[in-house]
Amino acid sequence: MSAASVVPGADGVIPPPRPPVPSDGGDPPTANVDDVRWPSGVPVADPAPPVNADVEPGRVRWDPAERRARASQSFWTAVVGVPAIFSVLRLGVEAGGELQTTLLLVANVGPVNLLAGFLTTAARLLSTGLVAVFALGAVLAVSADRLPPGARRRPLFARWADITPAWVVLASFLLALITWPLLYLPLLLPAFVAAFQLRPVRLHERVVPRLLIIVALLAGYGWLMLPTLREAVQQGGEGLVLVLIVVPPLLALFIAGPLPGVVIRPLASATEVAVLATLIWAAVPVISTPVLPLTVTTVGEENGPTEDVRGHVVTTDDVNMVILQEQGGVRYVPVDLVRAQVLCPSEEELPRHRLRIHDFHVEDSLLEGMGRRVRPVHRIDATCRTPG
């Protein structure tokens, strides 16, 4: 069989093997492709186009898929790692920085209780961070798309917004809707418009129906908030309340849309630092919020004098009740000496405004407001007003 012959195979025609090229120790001879007799019926691959990689000296060119993978890892690491770190910090702060007291809390506060306590107190902080990232990221993403290709690296929040599914964004807004105080819910309007880029032109293609839709939406918002605005004006000194109610719906009309290319990079850096600083500032109350409920325990002999111990019950067994006192220190109280115990609110739970939005207090969230309708607030016991 000659070198130009073909061998039939299972999938068709198999090209013949090339003869070995003799080497005499010098430069290997180059073979001319045009001289090789290629069998008929066998497809010939087209030559690959040359790769033009214009990379600046000293810079590494990352693949877009690898960039998305790195952004996804950093995003989910922050979402999962931040609650775990906060939970550990809360136990340390609750223990007053004492190692033995911290170990006592770790041994008696289970992970489920710790997670439940974290979600009830830090859910609004987590939702605030997510809403801010998604809103700013969407604005920066649509603005960065107007830059020349490969001009600069996309901002971090824009990359996070690109790799986040829409249902995660919606879930973060729903979490904020039920956990934020009613006073701050109007801020969700411009944030939602920015996150989903809902420009007024998308309401209707014609100008007159579009204006009618905007007027109807503002009228509905005014009907909802007008009694609260009137009451805030009558009480006086509620400037922050007026700003939080009036400004956000007007800002929602103009917040969507791309930004000028000149301000994208400075704005991206400034917003990242601002969001981080805001989260740190808002995290201080979350870390210092007690993990255990505040109680006042009445201790004393059956017919003798009594003492009110104000603190948090860590655990109770057949012998002692372990109380982490509000002023510091752990106290072991014999169970036989416990005469009464009442649950008390903390100072942070006391209202600061006398405003309501249709029977809901402005400082309550929707979740808290519905809970108060099911089970109204009971009268605070007199022992709660006298700290131990």
Secondary structure, 3 states (H helix, E strand, C coil): CCCCCCEEECCEEECCCCCCCCCCCCCCCCCCHHHCCCCCCCCCCCCCCCCCCCCCCCCCCCCHHHHHHHHHHHHHHHHHHHHHHHHHHHHHHHCCCCHHHHHHHHHHCCHHHHHHHHHHHHHHHHHHHHHHHHHHHHHHHHHHCCCCCCCCCCCHHHHHHHHCCHHHHHHHHHHHHHHCEHHHHHHHHHHHHHHHCCCHHHCCCCHHHHHHHHHHHHHHHHHHHHHHHHHHHHHCCCHHHHHHHHHHHHHCCCCCCCCCHHHHHHHHHHHHHHHHHHHHHHHHHHHHCCCCCEEEEEEECCCCCEEEEEEEEEEECCCEEEEEECCCCEEEEEHHHEEEEEECCCHHHCCCCCCEECCEECCCEHHHHHHHHHCCCCCCCHHHHCCC
